[in-house]
């Protein structure tokens, strides 16, 4: 524990320093990390620190993957931030770079930690080599996830695979690497991760808040579908994605829970639907959802729930800064779908469900501690529903029937009311739209919708986003970088389409 505390102190000091350097890239090794790599206890401390620091990106990953989609922007009880509304409205330029994406969202600070592990862990002798390989499997998998997120967000990004051994400011200037090369590196890291995990399908300490082989396989499917649709990989990539998903299914470690709400319940953490989640707990770390998507008690005191009950039974102490879009509320009026009420508390001025005021996100509602609601729910990054619906995507792209997978999700959603809601295979286009609808209703709040639309094809982004014009706004699918970033690094160029 002492070594772990020392490690985190080093990390915290480096985070502060990194905000000031000229490249927004953090030279971790040069500031003391190499002296930390002494024995397997140090590597295991780094393993824990890796996951603790990964968890700190929960809000940024949500924003990158969901804020620009068609989910949010409706009425709320409090005024949303101007910057969030600009992002939702696609009012993005070099002068209006989203706050959460500045300085590459801080990802390079984290990448240097991962690079340190990848470089130094192989030099440490473990009593069980398999434990060291498992840690390396995690590191390669997480690095692939981060670079995949960056590729989807900016396209070309600097590729950094080594820790910085010494301060050398000339070598800190790094240009953006073409997206094709970034994708190749992502695939290489995925393969390295799987090689290190080998036949080990377990979860570290039986906890699904540690990266695992199943997480890497799910990421692999996600990546290969993207490269198939966005980077001309076609059927070869879709086939690889399908094989990766089948490998997760064949593990037998996962299942859809019968009750949708149970997936997110504080009392049901680490359940069998979770593949990988960010872990939160009372008195340790709390997530950011509760303070943004719920409400203050005084603001809802005279309002009613959809079932006519007053809100007085709810314990709330958060904020209501973002409401679901009118388009989503209009689209999702089927309350036989249990996900609807499990995802939102819809609030009305009258007990007969009229006079709509706003909705509170119920999915990550939290738990009561000392009479106060605390946002300590775990936040899934990948869960088994992802695997099922990604399999539907892969099969449809290969010209196969995805209805079995779609219906597997719908059966859970509708329960005893499933008859009449069965999905029948249609055209490839119809299937894609139905899969996207299921993913929309399934994953609200989990940071997936924007990237789901992008992965399915840019035409779907323009179909569902009223703020984007396909004739002139294609460049907006990627984010710009700030002038300040370019001023610090003379090798950086602006994202194509944006005018400095």
Rosetta blueprint (number, residue, H / E / L):
1 X L
2 X H
3 X H
4 X H
5 X H
6 X H
7 X H
8 X H
9 X H
10 X H
11 X H
12 X H
13 X H
14 X H
15 X H
16 X H
17 X H
18 X H
19 X L
20 X L
21 X L
22 X L
23 X L
24 X L
25 X L
26 X L
27 X L
28 X L
29 X H
30 X H
31 X H
32 X L
33 X L
34 X H
35 X H
36 X H
37 X L
38 X L
39 X L
40 X H
41 X H
42 X H
43 X H
44 X H
45 X H
46 X H
47 X H
48 X H
49 X H
50 X H
51 X H
52 X H
53 X H
54 X H
55 X H
56 X L
57 X L
58 X H
59 X H
60 X H
61 X H
62 X H
63 X H
64 X H
65 X H
66 X H
67 X H
68 X L
69 X L
70 X L
71 X L
72 X E
73 X E
74 X E
75 X L
76 X L
77 X L
78 X L
79 X L
80 X L
81 X L
82 X H
83 X H
84 X H
85 X H
86 X H
87 X H
88 X H
89 X L
90 X L
91 X L
92 X L
93 X L
94 X L
95 X L
96 X L
97 X L
98 X L
99 X H
100 X H
101 X H
102 X H
103 X H
104 X H
105 X H
106 X H
107 X H
108 X H
109 X H
110 X H
111 X H
112 X H
113 X H
114 X H
115 X H
116 X H
117 X H
118 X H
119 X H
120 X H
121 X H
122 X H
123 X H
124 X L
125 X L
126 X L
127 X L
128 X L
129 X H
130 X H
131 X H
132 X H
133 X H
134 X H
135 X H
136 X H
137 X H
138 X H
139 X H
140 X H
141 X H
142 X H
143 X H
144 X H
145 X H
146 X H
147 X H
148 X H
149 X H
150 X H
151 X H
152 X H
153 X H
154 X H
155 X L
156 X L
157 X E
158 X L
159 X L
160 X L
161 X L
162 X L
163 X L
164 X L
165 X L
166 X L
167 X L
168 X L
169 X H
170 X H
171 X H
172 X H
173 X L
174 X L
175 X L
176 X L
177 X E
178 X L
179 X H
180 X H
181 X H
182 X H
183 X H
184 X H
185 X H
186 X H
187 X H
188 X H
189 X H
190 X H
191 X H
192 X H
193 X H
194 X H
195 X H
196 X H
197 X H
198 X L
199 X L
200 X L
201 X L
202 X L
203 X L
204 X H
205 X H
206 X H
207 X L
208 X L
209 X L
210 X L
211 X L
212 X L
213 X H
214 X H
215 X H
216 X H
217 X H
218 X H
219 X H
220 X H
221 X H
222 X H
223 X H
224 X H
225 X H
226 X H
227 X H
228 X H
229 X H
230 X H
231 X L
232 X L
233 X L
234 X H
235 X H
236 X H
237 X H
238 X H
239 X H
240 X H
241 X H
242 X H
243 X H
244 X H
245 X H
246 X H
247 X H
248 X H
249 X H
250 X H
251 X H
252 X L
253 X L
254 X L
255 X L
256 X L
257 X L
258 X L
259 X L
260 X H
261 X H
262 X H
263 X H
264 X L
265 X L
266 X H
267 X H
268 X H
269 X L
270 X L
271 X L
272 X L
273 X L
274 X E
275 X E
276 X E
277 X E
278 X E
279 X L
280 X L
281 X E
282 X L
283 X L
284 X L
285 X E
286 X L
287 X L
288 X L
289 X L
290 X H
291 X H
292 X H
293 X H
294 X L
295 X L
296 X L
297 X H
298 X H
299 X H
300 X H
301 X L
302 X L
303 X L
304 X E
305 X L
306 X L
307 X L
308 X L
309 X L
310 X E
311 X H
312 X H
313 X H
314 X L
315 X L
316 X L
317 X L
318 X L
319 X L
320 X E
321 X L
322 X L
323 X E
324 X E
325 X L
326 X H
327 X H
328 X H
329 X H
330 X H
331 X H
332 X L
333 X L
334 X L
335 X L
336 X L
337 X L
338 X H
339 X H
340 X H
341 X H
342 X H
343 X H
344 X E
345 X E
346 X E
347 X E
348 X E
349 X L
350 X L
351 X L
352 X L
353 X L
354 X L
355 X L
356 X E
357 X E
358 X E
359 X E
360 X E
361 X E
362 X L
363 X L
364 X L
365 X L
366 X L
367 X E
368 X E
369 X E
370 X L
371 X L
372 X E
373 X E
374 X E
375 X L
376 X L
377 X L
378 X L
379 X E
380 X E
381 X E
382 X E
383 X E
384 X H
385 X H
386 X H
387 X H
388 X H
389 X H
390 X H
391 X H
392 X H
393 X H
394 X H
395 X H
396 X H
397 X H
398 X L
399 X L
400 X L
401 X L
402 X L
403 X H
404 X H
405 X H
406 X H
407 X H
408 X H
409 X H
410 X H
411 X H
412 X H
413 X H
414 X H
415 X H
416 X H
417 X H
418 X L
419 X L
420 X L
421 X L
422 X L
423 X L
424 X L
425 X L
426 X L
427 X L
428 X H
429 X H
430 X H
431 X H
432 X H
433 X H
434 X H
435 X H
436 X H
437 X H
438 X H
439 X H
440 X H
441 X H
442 X H
443 X H
444 X L
445 X L
446 X L
447 X L
448 X L
449 X H
450 X H
451 X H
452 X H
453 X H
454 X H
455 X H
456 X H
457 X L
458 X H
459 X H
460 X H
461 X H
462 X H
463 X H
464 X H
465 X L
466 X L
467 X L
468 X L
469 X L
470 X L
471 X L
472 X L
473 X L
474 X H
475 X H
476 X H
477 X H
478 X L
479 X L
480 X L
481 X L
482 X L
483 X H
484 X H
485 X H
486 X H
487 X H
488 X H
489 X L
490 X L
491 X L
492 X L
493 X L
494 X L
495 X L
496 X L
497 X L
498 X L
499 X L
500 X L
